[in-house]
Amino acid sequence: MKKLNKSSFAESISDLEKATSVRGKIYHSIRVENNKVRFIRTGKSSHETIDLEELYELYLNVSKPTNTEAKAYISGRVQSPSVSIINALDSKPAIVIEQVKEPSNEIRSRKIQSSTFKKKISSPQKDETRFFLVLADILGASYLLSKSIGKPISASDVFYTGNFKDYQFDQKVEENFVEISENLKSNFSFSSNSLAHYIDGLSVNHPQLGSRIIEFDEEQHFTPALHTAMKVQEQNIPSPFFDRYIKIMEDLEYLNKQVLPKHRIKNRLSCVPENYTRFISWLADVNEKSSGYIETKNNGFPHLGGRIAQRAYYDCLRNAAHLSAENTNLESPLRFAKKYFENATGRSFNQISEKELKKLIIQNLKETYGFRI
């Protein structure tokens, strides 16, 4: 089905009288202003905003999106109004439309000036957003894709699905994923839908880095599930960040004070679990209450803690995506642990200055990956 171009998309949004969610919540006073979609929730008096670029990327890439799917595109707590607005557009009478250009080409060609990044970096941002704004300043924004800088990644940019069998890995790598999946207690019921929009960042034809997946890993990644999976993955897919990541995951204090709270786990471990099986047994033994953070994932990991296992499995897929026959131009990934920057400075990430952050990224590129930027 043909899609509205960006200009028609914005005009159509401004023409909406209201948008209603599937649960009956109404959003009104909708208009587009300064690249933002402004709206008011019924019962509220002040406007909220949605980034127009993010909303347009969701519209282009996901047909009839859900709130869960919108989280990969829409920052802030405005997924429901975003989905409601797109659904309201779909229900409008047909209007003149034109075929848009393939979105990733449009994204790649967009030039963002350094001064724009300086302004964004100086304002309060999520840690991941701040990291990628500084990285874009280092590499050059035209060489980087990331939702954090307004250039989301789509399936046309990189092959990345939820089923390792789709990648056409060689036999040893595929066997490695079988072992990883077994150790994470998987039922192997994986989806083949593209997960490209979950990737944090992607360098594209950079003069030194080439094309690579780039991840900024916060506390929620450093779980016993990833520890188990990486110990298996390093046997066949060596990566320069493995030793550093495994060391972080063997830090009991970090696990108890940072990682478990991120997953809303109230109990605390007396030692680092030997493997993921021991960890999920512990969750059951201490009667940890299920939540969206450790919920069962029937599509791959049908047990308490399944969401944690799924994240670890997805991380392993990103570590190996460059080995797929579908990603002929992709090179090995770069991972940056938030804890690396905090350890280096002795301060929380949001207290690290832009100058220090830039210096540490460049240092990590050199010392861990051998790049001189």
Secondary structure, DSSP 8 states (H G I E B T S, - for coil): -----HHHHHHHHHT-SEEE-TT--EEEEEEEETTEEEEEETT--S-EEEEHHHHHHHHHH-SS--HHHHTTT--SS-HHHHHHHHHHHHTS----------HHHHHHH----HHHHHHHHHS---HHHHHHHHHHHHH-GGGEEBGGGTB---TTT---BS-GGGG---HHHHHHHHHHHHHTT-------SB-GGG--EEEEEETTTEEEEEEEE-GGG-SHHHHHHHHHHTTTS--TTHHHHHHHHT-HHHIIIIIHHHTT--S--SS--SSHHHHHHHHHHTT----TTS--BTTTB-STTHHHHHHHHHHHHHHHGGGSTT-TTEEEEEEEEHHHHHHHHTS-GGGS-HHHHHHHHHHHHHHTT----
